[in-house]
Amino acid sequence: MGRSLPNVTDTEWSVLQLLWDRGPCTVRQLADVLYPRGGPSEYATVHKLLERLEAKGYVRRERSGGVFLFRSSVDRDDLIGQQLETLVERMCGGSLQPLLSNLIRVKRLKPEELKELLTLVENLDKRSKSKRDRG
């Protein structure tokens, strides 16, 4: 993702999740999912959320058939990665080890998940050594 984007609130995440899962949506479509029994104030809330997300650079709007469609302008994995990097910097002083240790301890990984994680670490270590040997 190249540039660092502003933080995302929980409610904004909900809107982004819908846009990632459903693709481009109107304010009405999003409001109907987020607030199934909602009225004008909920519609206005979703509209305001979209405006904030647009100002932050997370969504863009385009006119289609007389209505505005909103779509995510960032990739889900890129944003998750960026937000995790920010979290690691803020809470762990840039070290990934405390975060991973706590996640493993708290989430109680299944044996196959732990094996997958170990394989990932081993592969990253091999790549890192390979780069050092070449460089």
N, C-alpha and C positions, 0 to 999 in steps of 0.2 A: 504494500500500500504506500509507499513513499512518504506521504505526509501524515502528520499526527492530527487526528480529528478530536474535537471536544468530547467530554464524557457524555454518556447516554444514561438517562434516567430509566427506572424500571418500566414506566408507562411507555416511554419511547421505544424501549426494547420490544414491548408487546406489538407495537405498530410495525416495527421493522421485521419481526418474526412473521407477521401476516403477509407483508410485502414479499419476503423471501419465499414463503410457502405458496402463496397464491399468485404471485406476479402482480402486474399493475392493477391498481384498484382505485375506485372513486372514494371520496370522503364517505358517502352514504354506505358503500359496501363495507368499508372498514368499521364505521359506526355500528352497523347492524351486527357485526360479529363481536365487537368489543362490548357493546351495550345492547343486547338483544331486545330489551324492553324500553330502550332509550327514546328520548324525544329530542326537541330542538337544542337543549343545553348539552346533551351528550354529543350531538352532531357538531356543535360549536367547539366542544372540547377536542374532538378528533381533528377538526380543522386546525385548531391552534397547535396541536401536537405536530401535525404535518408541516405547518409553517416553521415551527422551531427546528424540526429535523431538516427542512430545506435550508434554513439559515445556517445550520451547522455543517451542511454539505453531505448529509446522509441520504436525502431523497431529492428527486427532481420531478417536476410536473410537466405534463404535455397535454395540449388540448386535443381531444378526440371526440368527434361527433357532438360537439357542443358542451362537453363536460371535461373537467380536468381529471386525468389519470395520474396517479402518483406511483413511482417505482423507486426501489432502492438504487442508490448510486454507488453503494459499496458492497463488496462481497462479504458474505457472512463469515467465512473463515478468516479473511483478512482482518475484519473488525474484531473478532474474538481474539485473534493473535495480538493485535495492538492493545486491546483492553487488558489482556493478561500481562503483556510486557509492562504496562503502566502499573498494574497491581504489584508485580514483582519488584519494580523499582521503588514504589512507595512503601510496601510492607516488608520487603525482604532485603532491602539495600542492594538490589540488582542480582542477588543470588537466587537461583531457582531451587536449590537444595531444600531450604526450609519449607517452601510451598509444597514441593513434591512429597517431602517427608510427612507433612501434616495431612495432605490429601490421602496418602496411602494409609496412614494410621486411622484417620477419621472415617474414610469411605470403606475400609476393609475390602480391599480388592479380592476378587475371585482368583484362584490359582492361574487360570488362563489369561486373565487381565494382567496379572503380575508378570507372567512369562512374556507377554507381548511388550510390556513396558521395558523389561530387561533386554529383550531383543532390540528394541528401538535404541536404547542407551548404548548397547554394544555396537550397533551399526553406526551410530553417530561418532563413537570413539574411534572406530576403524577409519571413517572418513576424515576425521580430524588428524589422525596420525598420518594418513596418506597425504594430506595437504602439507603437513610439516615436512615430510620426507621429500616432497617435490619442491617445496619452497625454500 
